[in-house]
Amino acid sequence: MLVVVFSLLGAVLSVALSCVPGIHIYGVVALCVIWVSGGVVPEMFVPFCAGLIAAYSVVGVLPTVLLSAPDESAFLAVLPGMKYLRMGRGYEAVMLMAIGGLAGLLWVCVAGIGAPFFLGLVVSVLRPHMHWMIWCVICFMLLSEWPKGGRYGCGTRERLFDAWGPLLAGLVTFLLSGTLGLLLFFRSPVRVEGAFQNLMPAFTGLFTLPWLVLNLAGSSDLPAQEIRMDRSGVGAVFAGGLAGILGGSFAALLPAITGGVGGFLAGHATAMRDDRAFLVSQGASRAVYYIGSFLLFFVPAMSLTRGGAAWMIKGVYMPESSRDYHMALAAVAIGGCAAFLLVSPVTRVAIRIVQTVGYRRMSVAGVGIVSALVLAFTGFEGMLVMITALGIGMIPVLYGSRRMNCLGVILLPVAILL
């Protein structure tokens, strides 16, 4: 009974917090770890954290679509989400990503039943090759962005810059964010008290703030939104869910690979071109990434710490038997399903609030909230890191390169360390 109650409590809290831009669920888990540092009751602590993670993986897409304020696993969904929002179909975009999240949740629950029997073999095969696999992912990210343009300008030099400008901007973004990541990994300016959120200011500046700042310079009018779903294209939705599951599974098993990168790789592998399929794939990928990396910590005799939540929980709690794993798996299923049932009404309320308050005012509030959170968790040193990261994160926005290059902040340090 405690498992059901606390997984539902975690899910409800996560759904409420997921509507606020800039609040990452890992920060909430870190607070829970601090609160229970004196003593952990597994039947309460594990289901609560599982409910938090599962619900966030499903409902945490709301700020991505409605305010263009993604986390590190949903940045690829900003442009298609904005397209749907400007067409008056923001509700549909959220629901498509939530459907993908539900598909990812179902996959994790089904695969999780047999994970203790085959996962050890998979990890033992992958472990010696993780370093070069991450370097291959980095190379593919950078090389897959071919030169754009080349049609404007009165001379060869102007056309050359038009073609290669975004590509060069992407390379500069990756190198600068990677340098920032190396600084945070080895000589972080963040004070010791905020070390458990060492990367929070960087992620906030790189991914959440750039589009919020851009919103302030844009129109404050949000088009009227239709509360409906287009039920055509079921095949595309199925293909997107499959691609997202593949990408999320890859991201959950490899360190430093987020759900967004996993969805990007799977999308290329399956040659997706449909916006609906792409949104579903991003929802599925981030769900498998968040939930899968969390459950890996509970697999008997393995206790892998691939995700930030598992790394933080490890400081106060270690699973002891298969009972803990089954408890976490059940809590994830309960919390994720409860969150999916809440997606539709919460999205309706969120759309009404944005339309009433105004897009620009909501963006101002978002900037204030994320800045306050960074200041509270990491102090003025964290604010300095966030401002530096914001300057790097604005490069893709201004020059039209991929925002995914900002993931150099974790990819480059981990690739060097492995």
Stockholm file with secondary structure:
# STOCKHOLM 1.0

chainA/1-418         MLVVVFSLLGAVLSVALSCVPGIHIYGVVALCVIWVSGGVVPEMFVPFCAGLIAAYSVVGVLPTVLLSAPDESAFLAVLPGMKYLRMGRGYEAVMLMAIGGLAGLLWVCVAGIGAPFFLGLVVSVLRPHMHWMIWCVICFMLLSEWPKGGRYGCGTRERLFDAWGPLLAGLVTFLLSGTLGLLLFFRSPVRVEGAFQNLMPAFTGLFTLPWLVLNLAGSSDLPAQEIRMDRSGVGAVFAGGLAGILGGSFAALLPAITGGVGGFLAGHATAMRDDRAFLVSQGASRAVYYIGSFLLFFVPAMSLTRGGAAWMIKGVYMPESSRDYHMALAAVAIGGCAAFLLVSPVTRVAIRIVQTVGYRRMSVAGVGIVSALVLAFTGFEGMLVMITALGIGMIPVLYGSRRMNCLGVILLPVAILL
#=GR chainA/1-418 SS CHHHHHHHHHHHHHHHHHTSTTCCHHHHHHHHHHHTTTCCCHHHHHHHHHHHHHHHHHHTTHHHHHSSCCCTTSGGGHHHHHHHHHTTCHHHHHHHHHHHHHHHHHHHHHHHHHHHHHHHHHHHHHGGGHHHHHHHHHHHHHHTSCCCCCCCSSSHHHHHHHHHHHHHHHHHHHHHHHHHHHHHHHSCCSCGGGGGGTTHHHHIIIIIHHHHHHHHHSCCCCCCCCCCCCCCCHHHHHHHHHHHHHHHHHHHHSTTCCHHHHHHHHHHHHTCCCHHHHHHHHHHHHHHHHHHHHHGGGSTTTCCCCSHHHHHHTTTCCCCSHHHHHHHHHHHHHHHHHHHHHHHHHHHHHHHHHHHHCHHHHHHHHHHHHHHHHHHHHHHHHHHHHHHHHHHHHHHHHHTCCGGGGGHHHHHHHHHHC
#=GC SS_cons         CHHHHHHHHHHHHHHHHHTSTTCCHHHHHHHHHHHTTTCCCHHHHHHHHHHHHHHHHHHTTHHHHHSSCCCTTSGGGHHHHHHHHHTTCHHHHHHHHHHHHHHHHHHHHHHHHHHHHHHHHHHHHHGGGHHHHHHHHHHHHHHTSCCCCCCCSSSHHHHHHHHHHHHHHHHHHHHHHHHHHHHHHHSCCSCGGGGGGTTHHHHIIIIIHHHHHHHHHSCCCCCCCCCCCCCCCHHHHHHHHHHHHHHHHHHHHSTTCCHHHHHHHHHHHHTCCCHHHHHHHHHHHHHHHHHHHHHGGGSTTTCCCCSHHHHHHTTTCCCCSHHHHHHHHHHHHHHHHHHHHHHHHHHHHHHHHHHHHCHHHHHHHHHHHHHHHHHHHHHHHHHHHHHHHHHHHHHHHHHTCCGGGGGHHHHHHHHHHC
//
